[in-house]
């Protein structure tokens, strides 16, 4: 059925996602759900966790349901809990009777794949991360492989993530990037902003902020007026603070915690740095580019090389190469003209990732 036809009929879209806590997949669900609800499409979001845990604000027209089955801790209890959860989810979906059901993240992907043949509408599962980096035990990996073989349609967040699933038939796979939040370039000219490198993300090993701090240490004396700000919170705060102190960078490297509006912080900085060890699709990088910041990024798996054209709209360096990262940071810090040129080109990515464009790509699958 065509995307136009689906909107001529009041048919429902259901999203399955583990929670609506802060995270990239959850944000995409909230953006798509709110967009379609505003267009008059009935939308339901079903989660394993209750609404009290939600981080993202949903349009009041979005129907919100949480599964009620109790979680068990024993081996057989977990199996029983899974079965009860599938039964409950099937009942909810039968009642909602969606035209399309879209699952995000592995747990819900597995559930939807298993239930697919009990549902009337189209089913789509969406993978957001590198499977090699997921913390699944042997049983979990087997469950994923067996259940995914039943899936009707796959959406991958990047070409790199898609390539990590070579066994998925080509006719079942589609790559759709994440829609961006509405970010506009700062009214403050780039040259008039703070001499600051900035990065945004959870303080976890995957984001590589330890490598970023090490890279900044290598150029801190060469660029005494420049500072580094890392926006985010997480389990590695104490370790990163110790690293900053060990390098003698107190007063030069800042960990201010979460920011309700990262765009405000981005608008004050001059250079964005992505130091991740791996990504699925680097939302924060794209948001910084949309805001007109010239980026420096590790060419990690996956995403940066699909977004950055090296030397044009950003600088790409080999993954986890701290010296190369430091050199590129220094290159941008040294040249205002280069920052201006790359920042201008970086902002053009916004036109490719509007919510309208990304939603239309999803609608083609309906």
C-alpha angles and dihedrals in degrees: 000000000000124000090242092054093053091060093049087065125058092238121156130241117207123199121201115200132153093237143335093239120134109294143111098262092046091051091052090051091051093048095048093042093050092045094052093041089054088052090056097258115140107243132187127187117200119192139175092227126061125258091255088075094054119123100178124072115237129206109260088239092063111098112227122204129172125196114248104202116122120246116236128206103205122084095248090037090057091051091050090047091052092051092049089049092053091049092049093046091050091053092049093049091047089054094045091045095198123197088216131021118195122190124200125199129015102281094054091038089060092048094049093046090054093047096043097103092051093058130081101209133065118286127208129181121201127208118201105173146047106273091215089063097050118106098235124143122222093274091050093051091048092049090050094049095046096044095043088057086068095051120119100208136005128207116193123196094223141007088251094057090046090053089056088067101055092157093064108101112251093234090059098051132087130169116218121171122220118270114245127236114247100276120170125191114265116262086226109092112243093243091054096054127096116288090249141139111212136193132177129205148092115301094247133123094258092065093058097218089152087062091047092053090049091050092050090051089059092058103027095100092045091054106034094168094056125090135187124230123189114193115204146063135243152123095298097061095108092045092050092046088053090050091051091051092046090055092047091241100133107138091024102062119048132194103188095168127229120354119206089210110031088177089070091057092044090053091062098049132076107208132034120210126197111196100168122148088211140354140183094208118338103230095174091054092053093046090053090050091049087054090055100254117145107235135216113196143175109241090236129157114299138020113355095088089050090054106033124063099201113245094007111065097002147344121267122198131182114282115272092358099140095184092051091048091051092049093052092046088052092047092057094041090054098052123055090182092055091049091051095048096046093042090053092052092043092058091061091075089076092077091060097051107045117141089244092055095045094044090052090055090054091047091058087067093054 
